[in-house]
Amino acid sequence: MYDIASTVSRVANETYTHSRRIMPEQPWWDNLESSFHKFPDDFELDLRTELTVDATAFGDLLLRTAGASMLSGLAVPRSFQPMQLKRDAGQRPYYQRKADQADPDAFFKRPNSSRVSMERSSAGLWRFRPRDGRCELLSFESPFRAVNPKMRDRYARQKRNARAQAQYWRHDDGPRPTIAVIHGFMADPYWLNRMFFALPWFYNQGYDILLYTLPHHGARAERLSPFSGHGFFSHGTAHISESFAHAVHDFRIFMDWLESEGVSKIGVTGISLGGYTSALLASVEDRLEFAIPNVPVVSLADLVMEWFPVNLPIKAALKATGTSISEIRHELAVHSALTYRPKLPRERLMVIAGAGDRLAPPKHARLLWDHWDRPRIHWFPGNHLVHLDKGKYLKQMAGFMSEIGFDQM
């Protein structure tokens, strides 16, 4: 019987296994080809499968163009104002020096959770309602300060962003091994991620769930933000780096709190921007039991070079200021998983990617796969949002967790 999901994953793995490694020597930002964003994302598939994958890829191209147009109109103008470009150029060496150290502890400082007061409140009308547990909203005032002293006043101006939040599902007889889930860009609603990741199914298998809200998203976004996540990318490159430092900082405080509540095992998965973050966490946090980035990006600089029409003002700005793609990669490398060796062993890492994904192109997942010494990977026949035969990789995730003993309390 024809099984498209198995066909895509098997053929893609065979194709990549016998192809050259595209992850270059370190420093990757200098040695990755400048035309990386132009690399094709083709697979050696049979005609029937290729037509399905190509159809989903076309849908992604339309969505990508719409999203890039929105960013061009609402986020890029603020990031590419002359004064903002000048400020970013002045701060660039700071982040490049941090990346040069290739030491995650140099930029991602472990937070002091001793003075953090975790608050619990109702998770709202649309919350998950387990029969054998409870669902609540966790929040705290984040003590995060921008890593770069010169960025602290500017970053702290976004007051609502300082309130960290997560939705927590806990069994009454818990605590249980906990799966932390990180949403994608603009895709923070808890109900959306609950449905997309089939989280009630994982809960019913005995796991507790933590749905983490990234900085500048949801209730953390400023009141006048035109869309959730706008603040992540609308204040320049230095602000982006601090936002990732903030994301890791607050996630670790939630980990500290879970451990104080008796949770002994925590793993992380995330999609898109959450995939980027979960891959980064695997490079920073050795307490994690596993990391499963889903349709991840690994180089933001290369990603935006591929997104029309937002790439047009970016290319123009780089040319006008005499800035190379390797320089921007170098700056943003401080929060890329490619810069650091993972803290988790290979057998506790897994990558999920879409053969037709054109928002987070397959070449990014492949870079991460190479960098992580080619751990388990599953390719599904779909694009960034339409994950055809998603049930197959969700079952693979569950099997993976069982194999590494995550299901054992």
Salt bridges, closest charged atoms under 4 A:
ASP3 OD2 - LYS392 NZ 3.14
GLU14 OE1 - ARG10 NH1 3.79
GLU33 OE2 - ARG20 NH2 3.77
ASP41 OD2 - LYS363 NZ 2.82
ASP100 OD1 - HIS330 NE2 2.70
GLU119 OE1 - ARG163 NH2 2.85
ASP132 OD2 - HIS171 NE2 3.92
GLU136 OE2 - ARG120 NH1 3.41
GLU136 OE1 - ARG134 NE 3.85
GLU141 OE2 - ARG163 NH1 3.10
ASP173 OD1 - ARG176 NH2 2.77
ASP208 OD1 - HIS171 ND1 2.69
ASP250 OD2 - ARG220 NH2 2.73
ASP250 OD2 - HIS246 NE2 2.95
ASP250 OD1 - HIS249 ND1 2.90
ASP256 OD1 - ARG287 NH1 2.70
GLU259 OE1 - ARG287 NH1 2.89
GLU261 OE1 - ARG120 NH2 2.96
GLU261 OE1 - ARG170 NH1 3.02
GLU285 OE1 - ARG110 NH1 3.37
GLU285 OE1 - ARG252 NE 2.83
GLU285 OE2 - ARG287 NE 2.80
GLU289 OE1 - ARG348 NH1 3.18
ASP302 OD1 - ARG329 NH2 2.76
GLU306 OE2 - ARG64 NH1 3.86
GLU306 OE2 - LYS363 NZ 3.32
GLU331 OE1 - ARG92 NE 2.87
ASP357 OD2 - HIS384 ND1 2.80
ASP370 OD1 - ARG374 NE 2.85
ASP373 OD2 - ARG341 NH2 3.07
GLU403 OE1 - ARG376 NH2 2.50
